[in-house]
Amino acid sequence: MTDFLLLAASLSLLLLAARYFVDGISTIAESLGVPKIAIGMTVVAFGTSTPELVVNSISAYQGSTDLAFGNIVGSCLVNVGFVLGATALVRPMKVEHSLITREIPMLILTVATIVVLASDRFLNAETQDVWRRSDGLILLLLFCVFLYYTTRQAMAVDRSDPFIAEVSDEVARTKPKSLGLQILITIAGFIGVSLGANWTVEYAVSIARGFGVSETVIGLTVISLGTTLPELATCILAARRGDADIALGNIVGSNLFNLLCIGGIVSTIRPVTIPAGGHLDLIVMAFLSVVLLPIAIRSERTITRGEGSFLLVVFVTYLGYRVAGASL
């Protein structure tokens, strides 16, 4: 019980510090003359994934690659199955055309790439499946391409694009503070994120060993649900104020960041062996990602409450199966 309380405290510190760190970086970038839309498409749009980035980087550095794998894949499952499903239940969301033609196809391509890179035994007749450092570099290159293309597109369109307008408004809502104060806030946020992430990994590993379950399952469940709280809060708030369509963009963007950037960094730090049950995790993640496209297209490009319920049922059923399997 003590480890669970300490894990909850570590996650709370991590999430709070990440918020201040992202806000500080955003304001510093703006004070240095970086265009607001570029800030929005990078720091703000992906800012809620900062906890996953730090936790998984530390996990890889310490050799807990199973925990990192579980958190990367688990965060994507939580985003689509839980966050998107719950948001659709709060308010059906309209799907913008740009998401259907740009972000969702890129997510499907990314998931396909991830699955292929995890299929060494099938493709190369090797003894085990591993995300190698070369695979990590491929993912990081794809991330740079996506970031460049998306930012360039964003700077070329006007504010009639709802997603771009929301990103610009998010930056504009940041209250101006002195540069010196922002630097101090950013440093404090970075220290808090680092300590929170380090303690989160430590207590997660301790819980896994104490209960005799794999680090993959802990990363897939407890850590993923904890580090995805910013996405849940952001999306529920957007839905309640009538901007549910923005929530889908946040979720897809977060998953792209998790798979390409975080997956790339983790694999570059230390090769990640696909753990037991990992291929099934990837298959379910791929299913939830691919099914987004037909869901987004049908029903007049609206994700309905029924479709949100379907995503939730798939997620809860699979999570229950993984937890039950780990306890046997």
ROPA-326954 format. One record per residue: x, y, z of N, C-alpha, C, O in turn. Coordinates in steps of 0.2 Angstrom, whole numbers, padded with zeros to 4 digits, always signed. Layout:
// residues N
XYZXYZXYZXYZ;...
// end
This chain:
// residues 328
+0004-0006+0000+0000+0000+0000+0004+0006+0000+0003+0011-0003;+0010+0006+0004+0014+0012+0004+0017+0014-0003+0017+0019-0005;+0019+0008-0007+0022+0010-0013+0016+0013-0018+0018+0017-0022;+0010+0011-0017+0005+0014-0021+0004+0021-0019+0003+0025-0024;+0004+0023-0013+0003+0030-0011+0009+0034-0013+0008+0040-0016;+0015+0031-0013+0021+0035-0015+0021+0036-0023+0023+0041-0026;+0018+0030-0026+0018+0031-0034+0013+0036-0036+0014+0040-0040;+0007+0037-0032+0002+0042-0033+0005+0049-0032+0004+0053-0036;+0009+0050-0027+0012+0056-0025+0017+0058-0031+0018+0064-0033;+0021+0053-0033+0026+0054-0038+0023+0056-0045+0025+0061-0048;+0017+0053-0047+0013+0055-0053+0010+0062-0052+0010+0065-0057;+0008+0063-0046+0005+0070-0045+0011+0076-0046+0009+0081-0049;+0016+0074-0043+0022+0079-0044+0024+0079-0051+0025+0085-0054;+0024+0074-0055+0026+0074-0062+0021+0078-0066+0024+0082-0070;+0015+0077-0065+0010+0080-0069+0010+0088-0068+0009+0092-0072;+0010+0089-0061+0010+0097-0060+0016+0100-0062+0016+0105-0065;+0022+0097-0061+0028+0100-0064+0029+0100-0071+0031+0105-0074;+0026+0095-0075+0026+0095-0082+0022+0101-0085+0023+0104-0090;+0016+0103-0081+0012+0109-0083+0016+0115-0083+0016+0119-0088;+0019+0116-0078+0023+0122-0077+0029+0122-0082+0031+0128-0085;+0032+0117-0083+0038+0116-0088+0036+0118-0095+0039+0122-0098;+0030+0115-0097+0028+0117-0104+0026+0124-0104+0027+0127-0109;+0022+0127-0099+0020+0134-0099+0026+0138-0100+0027+0143-0104;+0032+0137-0096+0038+0141-0096+0041+0141-0103+0043+0146-0105;+0042+0135-0106+0045+0134-0112+0041+0138-0117+0044+0141-0122;+0034+0138-0117+0030+0141-0122+0031+0149-0122+0032+0152-0127;+0032+0151-0116+0033+0159-0115+0040+0161-0117+0040+0166-0120;+0045+0157-0115+0051+0158-0117+0052+0158-0125+0055+0163-0128;+0049+0153-0128+0050+0153-0135+0046+0159-0138+0049+0162-0143;+0041+0161-0136+0037+0167-0138+0041+0173-0138+0041+0178-0142;+0044+0174-0132+0048+0180-0130+0055+0180-0135+0057+0186-0136;+0057+0174-0138+0062+0174-0142+0060+0175-0149+0065+0175-0154;+0054+0176-0151+0052+0178-0157+0049+0172-0161+0048+0173-0167;+0048+0166-0158+0046+0160-0162+0038+0162-0163+0035+0163-0159;+0036+0160-0169+0029+0162-0171+0024+0157-0166+0026+0152-0165;+0019+0161-0165+0014+0157-0160+0012+0150-0163+0011+0146-0159;+0010+0150-0169+0008+0144-0172+0013+0139-0172+0011+0133-0171;+0019+0140-0173+0025+0135-0172+0025+0133-0165+0026+0127-0164;+0024+0137-0160+0024+0135-0153+0019+0131-0152+0019+0125-0149;+0013+0132-0154+0007+0128-0153+0007+0121-0156+0005+0116-0153;+0010+0121-0162+0011+0114-0165+0016+0110-0162+0016+0104-0164;+0020+0113-0158+0026+0109-0155+0025+0108-0148+0023+0103-0145;+0026+0114-0144+0027+0113-0137+0020+0112-0134+0019+0108-0130;+0015+0116-0136+0008+0116-0133+0004+0109-0136+0001+0106-0132;+0004+0108-0142+0001+0102-0145+0003+0096-0142-0001+0091-0141;+0010+0095-0141+0013+0089-0138+0014+0089-0131+0017+0085-0128;+0013+0095-0128+0015+0096-0121+0012+0091-0116+0016+0090-0111;+0006+0089-0117+0003+0084-0112+0007+0077-0112+0005+0073-0108;+0011+0076-0117+0015+0070-0117+0022+0070-0114+0025+0066-0114;+0023+0076-0110+0029+0077-0107+0030+0072-0101+0036+0069-0101;+0025+0070-0097+0026+0065-0092+0029+0058-0095+0033+0055-0093;+0025+0056-0101+0027+0050-0104+0035+0050-0107+0038+0045-0106;+0036+0056-0109+0043+0057-0112+0048+0056-0107+0053+0052-0108;+0048+0059-0101+0053+0059-0096+0053+0052-0092+0058+0049-0091;+0047+0049-0091+0046+0042-0088+0049+0037-0092+0053+0033-0089;+0048+0037-0098+0051+0032-0103+0058+0033-0104+0062+0028-0105;+0060+0039-0105+0068+0040-0105+0071+0037-0099+0077+0034-0100;+0069+0039-0093+0072+0036-0087+0072+0029-0087+0077+0025-0085;+0066+0026-0089+0065+0019-0089+0070+0015-0093+0073+0010-0091;+0071+0018-0099+0076+0015-0104+0083+0016-0101+0087+0011-0102;+0085+0022-0098+0091+0023-0096+0093+0018-0090+0099+0015-0090;+0088+0016-0086+0089+0012-0080+0088+0004-0082+0089+0000-0078;+0087+0003-0089+0086-0004-0091+0079-0007-0090+0078-0013-0092;+0074-0003-0088+0067-0005-0087+0063-0004-0094+0059-0001-0094;+0066-0008-0099+0063-0007-0106+0056-0010-0106+0052-0007-0110;+0054-0015-0102+0047-0018-0102+0042-0012-0100+0037-0012-0102;+0045-0009-0095+0040-0003-0092+0039+0002-0097+0034+0005-0098;+0045+0004-0101+0044+0009-0106+0039+0007-0112+0035+0010-0114;+0040+0000-0114+0036-0002-0119+0029-0002-0117+0024+0000-0121;+0027-0004-0111+0020-0004-0108+0017+0002-0108+0012+0003-0110;+0021+0007-0106+0019+0014-0106+0018+0017-0112+0013+0021-0113;+0022+0016-0117+0021+0019-0124+0015+0016-0127+0011+0020-0130;+0014+0010-0127+0009+0007-0130+0002+0008-0126-0003+0009-0129;+0003+0007-0120-0003+0008-0115-0005+0015-0116-0012+0016-0116;-0001+0020-0116-0004+0027-0117-0008+0028-0123-0013+0032-0123;-0006+0025-0129-0010+0025-0135-0016+0022-0134-0021+0024-0137;-0016+0016-0131-0023+0013-0130-0027+0017-0125-0033+0017-0127;-0025+0020-0120-0029+0024-0115-0031+0030-0119-0037+0032-0118;-0027+0033-0123-0029+0039-0127-0035+0038-0131-0040+0041-0131;-0035+0032-0135-0040+0031-0140-0046+0027-0137-0052+0029-0138;-0045+0022-0133-0050+0018-0130-0054+0022-0124-0060+0022-0124;-0050+0025-0119-0053+0028-0113-0054+0035-0114-0060+0037-0113;-0049+0039-0116-0050+0047-0116-0055+0048-0122-0059+0052-0121;-0054+0046-0128-0058+0047-0134-0065+0045-0132-0070+0048-0134;-0065+0038-0130-0072+0036-0128-0076+0040-0123-0082+0041-0124;-0073+0042-0118-0076+0046-0113-0078+0052-0115-0083+0055-0113;-0074+0055-0119-0075+0062-0122-0081+0062-0127-0085+0066-0126;-0082+0057-0131-0087+0056-0135-0094+0055-0131-0099+0057-0133;-0093+0052-0125-0099+0051-0121-0102+0057-0118-0108+0059-0117;-0097+0062-0116-0098+0068-0114-0102+0072-0119-0107+0076-0118;-0099+0072-0125-0102+0076-0131-0099+0073-0137-0093+0073-0138;-0104+0071-0142-0102+0068-0149-0097+0074-0152-0099+0080-0152;-0092+0071-0155-0087+0076-0158-0087+0076-0166-0087+0071-0169;-0087+0082-0168-0087+0083-0175-0079+0082-0178-0075+0085-0174;-0078+0078-0183-0071+0077-0185-0070+0081-0191-0073+0081-0196;-0065+0086-0190-0063+0090-0195-0059+0086-0201-0056+0081-0200;-0060+0089-0207-0058+0086-0213-0050+0085-0213-0048+0080-0216;-0047+0090-0210-0039+0089-0210-0037+0083-0206-0032+0080-0208;-0041+0081-0201-0039+0075-0197-0040+0069-0201-0036+0064-0201;-0045+0069-0205-0046+0063-0210-0041+0062-0215-0039+0057-0217;-0039+0068-0218-0034+0068-0223-0027+0068-0221-0022+0067-0225;-0025+0070-0215-0019+0071-0213-0017+0067-0207-0012+0063-0207;-0019+0069-0201-0017+0066-0195-0019+0059-0194-0014+0055-0192;-0025+0057-0195-0027+0050-0194-0023+0045-0199-0020+0040-0197;-0022+0047-0205-0018+0042-0210-0011+0042-0207-0008+0037-0208;-0008+0047-0205-0001+0047-0202-0001+0043-0196+0004+0039-0195;-0006+0043-0192-0006+0038-0186-0006+0031-0188-0003+0027-0186;-0010+0029-0193-0011+0023-0196-0004+0020-0199-0002+0015-0198;-0001+0025-0203+0006+0023-0205+0011+0022-0200+0015+0018-0200;+0010+0026-0195+0015+0026-0189+0014+0019-0186+0019+0016-0184;+0008+0017-0184+0007+0011-0181+0009+0005-0185+0012+0000-0182;+0008+0005-0192+0010+0000-0196+0018-0001-0196+0020-0006-0196;+0021+0005-0196+0029+0005-0195+0031+0002-0189+0036-0002-0188;+0028+0004-0183+0029+0001-0176+0028-0007-0176+0033-0010-0174;+0023-0009-0179+0022-0016-0179+0027-0020-0184+0029-0025-0182;+0029-0017-0189+0034-0020-0194+0040-0020-0190+0044-0025-0191;+0042-0015-0187+0049-0015-0183+0049-0020-0178+0054-0021-0175;+0043-0022-0175+0043-0027-0170+0042-0034-0172+0040-0038-0169;+0043-0035-0179+0042-0042-0182+0049-0045-0185+0049-0047-0190;+0054-0044-0181+0060-0047-0183+0060-0054-0184+0063-0057-0189;+0057-0058-0180+0057-0065-0181+0053-0067-0187+0055-0072-0190;+0048-0064-0189+0044-0066-0194+0047-0063-0201+0047-0067-0206;+0050-0057-0201+0053-0054-0207+0060-0056-0208+0062-0057-0214;+0064-0057-0203+0071-0058-0204+0074-0065-0201+0080-0067-0200;+0069-0069-0198+0070-0076-0195+0075-0075-0190+0080-0079-0189;+0075-0070-0185+0079-0069-0180+0076-0072-0174+0070-0074-0174;+0080-0072-0168+0078-0076-0162+0073-0072-0158+0069-0075-0154;+0073-0066-0158+0069-0061-0154+0067-0055-0158+0071-0053-0162;+0061-0052-0156+0059-0046-0159+0062-0040-0155+0060-0040-0149;+0065-0035-0158+0068-0030-0154+0067-0023-0158+0068-0023-0164;+0065-0018-0154+0066-0011-0157+0073-0009-0156+0075-0007-0151;+0077-0009-0161+0084-0007-0161+0086+0000-0161+0081+0004-0163;+0092+0002-0160+0094+0009-0161+0092+0012-0168+0090+0018-0169;+0093+0008-0173+0092+0010-0180+0085+0011-0181+0083+0016-0184;+0080+0007-0178+0073+0008-0178+0071+0014-0175+0067+0018-0177;+0074+0016-0169+0073+0022-0165+0075+0028-0170+0071+0033-0170;+0080+0028-0173+0082+0033-0178+0077+0034-0183+0075+0040-0185;+0074+0029-0186+0069+0029-0191+0063+0032-0188+0060+0037-0192;+0061+0031-0182+0055+0034-0179+0056+0041-0178+0052+0045-0179;+0062+0043-0176+0063+0050-0175+0064+0054-0181+0061+0060-0182;+0066+0051-0187+0066+0054-0193+0059+0055-0196+0057+0061-0198;+0055+0050-0195+0048+0051-0197+0044+0056-0193+0040+0060-0195;+0046+0057-0186+0043+0062-0182+0045+0069-0185+0041+0073-0185;+0051+0070-0186+0054+0076-0189+0050+0078-0196+0048+0084-0197;+0049+0073-0200+0045+0074-0206+0038+0076-0205+0036+0081-0207;+0035+0073-0200+0028+0074-0198+0028+0081-0195+0023+0085-0197;+0032+0083-0191+0032+0089-0187+0033+0095-0192+0030+0100-0192;+0038+0094-0197+0039+0099-0202+0033+0100-0206+0031+0106-0208;+0030+0095-0209+0025+0095-0213+0019+0098-0210+0016+0103-0213;+0017+0096-0204+0011+0099-0200+0012+0106-0199+0008+0110-0200;+0018+0108-0196+0019+0115-0195+0019+0120-0201+0016+0125-0201;+0022+0117-0206+0022+0121-0212+0015+0122-0215+0013+0127-0217;+0011+0117-0215+0004+0117-0216+0000+0122-0212-0004+0126-0214;+0002+0122-0206-0002+0126-0201+0000+0133-0202-0005+0138-0202;+0006+0135-0204+0008+0142-0205+0005+0144-0212+0005+0150-0213;+0003+0140-0216+0001+0142-0223-0007+0143-0223-0009+0147-0227;-0010+0140-0218-0018+0141-0218-0020+0147-0214-0016+0149-0210;-0026+0149-0215-0029+0154-0210-0032+0152-0204-0033+0145-0204;-0035+0156-0200-0038+0154-0194-0045+0151-0195-0049+0149-0191;-0047+0150-0202-0053+0146-0203-0053+0139-0201-0058+0135-0201;-0046+0136-0201-0045+0129-0199-0046+0129-0191-0042+0132-0188;-0052+0125-0189-0053+0126-0182-0047+0123-0177-0046+0126-0172;-0044+0118-0180-0038+0115-0176-0033+0120-0175-0030+0121-0169;-0031+0124-0181-0026+0129-0180-0028+0135-0176-0024+0137-0172;-0034+0137-0177-0037+0142-0172-0036+0140-0165-0035+0145-0161;-0038+0134-0163-0038+0132-0156-0031+0132-0154-0029+0135-0148;-0026+0130-0158-0019+0130-0156-0016+0137-0154-0013+0139-0150;-0018+0142-0159-0016+0149-0158-0019+0152-0152-0016+0156-0148;-0026+0150-0151-0029+0153-0145-0026+0150-0138-0026+0154-0134;-0024+0144-0139-0021+0141-0133-0014+0145-0131-0013+0146-0125;-0010+0147-0136-0004+0151-0134-0006+0158-0132-0003+0160-0127;-0011+0160-0135-0013+0167-0134-0016+0168-0126-0015+0173-0123;-0019+0162-0124-0021+0163-0117-0016+0163-0112-0017+0164-0106;-0010+0161-0114-0004+0161-0109-0003+0168-0106-0002+0173-0110;-0003+0169-0100-0002+0176-0097+0005+0178-0097+0010+0174-0095;+0007+0184-0100+0013+0186-0100+0017+0187-0093+0014+0189-0089;+0023+0184-0093+0027+0185-0087+0034+0187-0089+0036+0187-0095;+0038+0190-0084+0045+0192-0086+0049+0186-0088+0048+0180-0086;+0053+0187-0092+0058+0182-0095+0061+0178-0089+0062+0172-0089;+0064+0182-0084+0068+0179-0079+0063+0175-0075+0066+0169-0073;+0057+0177-0073+0053+0173-0070+0051+0166-0073+0051+0161-0070;+0050+0167-0080+0048+0161-0084+0054+0156-0084+0053+0150-0084;+0060+0158-0084+0066+0154-0084+0066+0150-0077+0068+0144-0077;+0065+0154-0072+0065+0150-0065+0059+0145-0065+0060+0140-0062;+0053+0147-0068+0048+0142-0068+0049+0136-0072+0048+0130-0070;+0053+0137-0077+0055+0132-0082+0060+0127-0079+0059+0121-0079;+0065+0130-0075+0070+0126-0072+0066+0122-0066+0068+0116-0065;+0062+0125-0062+0059+0122-0057+0054+0116-0059+0054+0111-0057;+0051+0117-0065+0047+0112-0068+0051+0106-0070+0049+0101-0070;+0057+0108-0073+0061+0103-0076+0063+0098-0070+0063+0092-0071;+0065+0101-0065+0068+0098-0059+0062+0093-0056+0063+0088-0054;+0056+0096-0055+0050+0092-0053+0049+0087-0057+0047+0081-0055;+0049+0088-0064+0047+0082-0069+0052+0077-0068+0051+0071-0068;+0059+0079-0067+0064+0074-0067+0063+0069-0060+0064+0063-0061;+0062+0073-0055+0061+0069-0049+0055+0065-0049+0055+0059-0047;+0050+0068-0051+0043+0064-0051+0044+0058-0056+0041+0053-0054;+0047+0059-0061+0048+0053-0066+0052+0048-0063+0051+0042-0064;+0058+0050-0060+0062+0045-0057+0059+0041-0052+0060+0035-0051;+0055+0044-0047+0052+0041-0042+0046+0036-0045+0045+0031-0042;+0043+0039-0050+0037+0035-0053+0040+0028-0056+0037+0023-0054;+0046+0028-0059+0049+0022-0061+0051+0018-0056+0050+0012-0056;+0054+0021-0051+0056+0017-0045+0050+0013-0041+0051+0007-0040;+0045+0017-0040+0040+0013-0036+0035+0009-0041+0033+0004-0038;+0035+0010-0047+0032+0006-0052+0035-0001-0052+0032-0006-0052;+0042-0001-0053+0046-0007-0053+0045-0011-0046+0044-0017-0046;+0045-0007-0041+0044-0010-0034+0037-0014-0034+0037-0019-0031;+0032-0010-0036+0025-0013-0036+0025-0020-0040+0022-0025-0038;+0028-0019-0046+0028-0025-0051+0032-0031-0047+0029-0037-0048;+0037-0030-0044+0041-0035-0041+0037-0038-0035+0037-0044-0034;+0034-0033-0031+0030-0035-0025+0024-0040-0027+0023-0044-0023;+0021-0038-0032+0015-0042-0034+0016-0048-0039+0012-0051-0041;+0022-0048-0041+0024-0054-0046+0021-0053-0053+0020-0058-0056;+0020-0047-0055+0017-0045-0062+0023-0042-0066+0028-0040-0063;+0022-0042-0072+0028-0039-0076+0027-0032-0076+0022-0029-0075;+0033-0029-0078+0034-0022-0078+0029-0019-0084+0027-0014-0084;+0029-0023-0089+0025-0022-0095+0018-0020-0093+0015-0015-0095;+0015-0025-0089+0008-0024-0087+0007-0017-0082+0002-0014-0083;+0012-0016-0078+0012-0010-0074+0012-0004-0078+0008+0001-0077;+0016-0004-0083+0017+0002-0088+0010+0002-0092+0008+0008-0094;+0007-0003-0094+0001-0003-0098-0005-0001-0094-0009+0002-0097;-0005-0001-0088-0011+0000-0084-0009+0006-0079-0012+0012-0081;-0006+0005-0074-0006+0011-0069-0002+0017-0071-0005+0022-0071;+0004+0016-0074+0008+0021-0077+0004+0025-0083+0004+0031-0083;+0002+0021-0087-0002+0024-0093-0008+0028-0091-0009+0033-0094;-0012+0025-0087-0018+0029-0084-0016+0035-0081-0019+0040-0081;-0010+0035-0077-0008+0041-0073-0005+0046-0077-0007+0052-0077;-0001+0044-0082+0002+0049-0086-0002+0052-0092-0001+0057-0095;-0008+0049-0093-0013+0051-0098-0018+0056-0095-0022+0058-0099;-0018+0057-0088-0022+0061-0085-0023+0068-0089-0028+0071-0089;-0017+0071-0091-0017+0078-0094-0022+0078-0100-0026+0082-0102;-0021+0072-0105-0025+0072-0111-0032+0071-0109-0037+0074-0112;-0034+0067-0103-0041+0066-0101-0044+0073-0099-0049+0075-0101;-0040+0077-0095-0043+0083-0093-0044+0088-0098-0049+0091-0099;-0039+0088-0103-0039+0093-0109-0045+0091-0113-0049+0096-0115;-0046+0085-0114-0051+0083-0119-0058+0084-0116-0063+0086-0119;-0059+0082-0110-0066+0083-0106-0067+0090-0106-0073+0092-0107;-0063+0094-0104-0064+0102-0104-0066+0104-0111-0070+0108-0111;-0062+0102-0116-0064+0104-0123-0071+0102-0125-0075+0106-0128;-0073+0096-0123-0080+0093-0124-0085+0098-0121-0090+0099-0123;-0084+0099-0114-0089+0103-0110-0090+0110-0113-0095+0112-0112;-0085+0113-0116-0086+0120-0118-0088+0120-0125-0088+0125-0129;-0089+0114-0128-0091+0113-0135-0086+0113-0140-0088+0113-0146;-0080+0111-0138-0074+0111-0143-0072+0103-0143-0066+0102-0143;-0077+0099-0143-0075+0091-0143-0071+0089-0149-0067+0085-0149;-0072+0093-0155-0068+0091-0161-0061+0092-0160-0057+0089-0163;-0059+0097-0156-0052+0098-0154-0049+0092-0150-0043+0091-0151;-0053+0089-0146-0051+0083-0142-0048+0078-0147-0042+0075-0145;-0051+0076-0152-0048+0071-0157-0041+0073-0159-0037+0069-0160;-0040+0079-0161-0034+0082-0164-0029+0081-0158-0023+0079-0160;-0030+0082-0152-0026+0082-0146-0024+0074-0145-0018+0073-0144;-0029+0070-0146-0027+0063-0145-0023+0060-0150-0018+0056-0149;-0025+0061-0157-0021+0059-0162-0013+0062-0162-0009+0058-0163;-0013+0068-0160-0006+0071-0160-0002+0068-0154+0004+0067-0155;-0005+0067-0149-0002+0064-0143+0001+0057-0145+0006+0055-0143;-0004+0053-0148-0001+0046-0150+0004+0046-0155+0009+0042-0154;+0004+0051-0160+0010+0051-0164+0016+0053-0160+0022+0051-0162;+0016+0058-0156+0021+0060-0152+0024+0054-0148+0030+0052-0147;+0019+0050-0144+0021+0044-0140+0025+0039-0145+0030+0036-0143;+0022+0037-0151+0025+0032-0155+0032+0034-0158+0037+0030-0158;+0032+0040-0161+0037+0042-0165+0043+0045-0161+0049+0043-0161;+0041+0050-0157+0046+0054-0153+0049+0050-0147+0054+0048-0146;+0044+0048-0143+0046+0044-0137+0048+0037-0139+0053+0035-0136;+0045+0034-0143+0047+0027-0145+0054+0028-0148+0058+0023-0147;+0055+0033-0152+0062+0034-0155+0067+0035-0150+0073+0032-0151;+0066+0040-0146+0071+0041-0140+0072+0035-0136+0078+0034-0135;+0067+0032-0134+0068+0026-0130+0072+0021-0133+0077+0018-0130;+0071+0019-0139+0074+0014-0143+0082+0016-0145+0086+0012-0145;+0083+0023-0145+0090+0025-0146+0094+0025-0140+0100+0023-0140;+0091+0026-0134+0094+0025-0128+0096+0018-0127+0102+0017-0125;+0091+0014-0127+0093+0007-0126+0088+0002-0130+0082+0004-0130;+0090-0003-0134+0086-0007-0138+0080-0010-0134+0082-0012-0128;+0074-0010-0136+0068-0013-0132+0066-0019-0135+0064-0020-0141;+0067-0025-0131+0065-0031-0133+0057-0032-0132+0055-0030-0127;+0054-0034-0137+0046-0034-0136+0045-0040-0131+0046-0045-0132;+0041-0038-0126+0040-0042-0120+0035-0047-0121+0031-0047-0126;+0034-0052-0117+0028-0057-0117+0022-0053-0117+0021-0049-0113;+0018-0055-0122+0011-0051-0123+0011-0045-0127+0006-0042-0128;+0017-0043-0128+0018-0036-0132+0015-0036-0139+0013-0031-0141;+0016-0042-0142+0013-0042-0149+0005-0041-0149+0002-0038-0153;+0002-0044-0144-0005-0043-0143-0007-0036-0142-0012-0033-0144;-0003-0033-0137-0004-0026-0136-0003-0022-0142-0008-0017-0143;+0001-0023-0146+0002-0020-0153-0004-0021-0157-0006-0016-0161;-0006-0027-0158-0012-0028-0162-0018-0024-0160-0022-0022-0164;-0019-0024-0153-0025-0021-0151-0024-0013-0152-0029-0010-0154;-0018-0011-0151-0017-0004-0152-0018-0002-0160-0021+0003-0161;-0016-0007-0164-0017-0006-0171-0024-0006-0173-0026-0002-0177;-0028-0010-0170-0035-0011-0171-0039-0004-0170-0042-0001-0173;-0037-0002-0163-0040+0005-0161-0038+0011-0166-0042+0015-0166;-0032+0011-0168-0030+0016-0172-0033+0016-0179-0035+0021-0182;-0033+0010-0182-0036+0009-0189-0044+0010-0189-0046+0013-0194;-0047+0008-0184-0054+0009-0183-0056+0016-0183-0062+0018-0184;-0052+0020-0181-0053+0027-0180-0055+0030-0187-0060+0035-0187;-0052+0028-0192-0054+0031-0199-0061+0030-0201-0065+0035-0203;-0064+0024-0201-0071+0023-0203-0075+0026-0198-0081+0028-0200;-0074+0026-0192-0078+0029-0187-0078+0037-0188-0084+0040-0187;-0073+0040-0190-0072+0047-0191-0076+0049-0198-0079+0054-0198;-0076+0044-0203-0079+0046-0209-0087+0045-0209-0091+0049-0211;-0089+0040-0205-0096+0038-0205-0100+0043-0201-0097+0047-0197;-0107+0043-0201-0111+0047-0197-0110+0054-0198-0109+0058-0193;-0109+0056-0204-0108+0063-0205-0102+0066-0202-0102+0072-0199;-0096+0062-0202-0090+0064-0199-0091+0066-0191-0088+0071-0189;-0095+0062-0188-0096+0063-0181-0095+0057-0177-0098+0052-0178;-0091+0057-0172-0090+0051-0167-0095+0052-0162-0095+0056-0158;-0100+0047-0162-0106+0047-0158-0105+0044-0151-0099+0041-0150;-0110+0045-0147-0109+0042-0140-0109+0034-0141-0105+0031-0137;-0112+0031-0146-0112+0024-0147-0105+0022-0149-0103+0016-0146;-0102+0025-0153-0095+0024-0155-0090+0025-0150-0085+0021-0149;-0091+0030-0145-0087+0031-0140-0088+0025-0135-0083+0023-0132;-0094+0023-0134-0095+0017-0130-0092+0011-0132-0089+0007-0128;-0092+0010-0139-0088+0004-0142-0081+0004-0140-0078-0001-0139;-0078+0010-0141-0070+0011-0140-0069+0009-0132-0064+0006-0131;-0073+0012-0128-0072+0011-0121-0073+0003-0119-0069+0001-0115;-0078+0000-0122-0079-0007-0121-0073-0011-0123-0070-0016-0119;-0070-0010-0129-0064-0013-0131-0058-0012-0127-0055-0017-0125;-0057-0006-0124-0052-0004-0120-0052-0008-0113-0048-0011-0111;-0058-0007-0110-0059-0010-0103-0059-0018-0104-0056-0021-0099;-0062-0021-0109-0061-0028-0110-0054-0030-0110-0052-0035-0107;-0050-0027-0115-0043-0029-0116-0039-0028-0109-0035-0032-0107;-0040-0022-0106-0036-0021-0100-0038-0026-0095-0033-0028-0091;-0044-0028-0094-0046-0033-0089-0043-0039-0091-0041-0043-0086;-0043-0041-0097-0039-0047-0099-0032-0047-0097-0029-0053-0095;-0029-0042-0099-0021-0042-0097-0020-0042-0090-0015-0045-0088;-0024-0038-0086-0023-0039-0079-0025-0045-0076-0021-0048-0071;-0030-0049-0078-0032-0055-0076-0027-0060-0078-0025-0065-0074;-0024-0060-0084-0019-0064-0086-0012-0063-0082-0009-0068-0081;-0011-0057-0080-0005-0056-0076-0005-0059-0069+0000-0060-0065;-0011-0059-0066-0012-0062-0059-0013-0069-0059-0013-0072-0053;-0013-0073-0064-0014-0080-0064-0007-0083-0062-0007-0089-0062;
// end
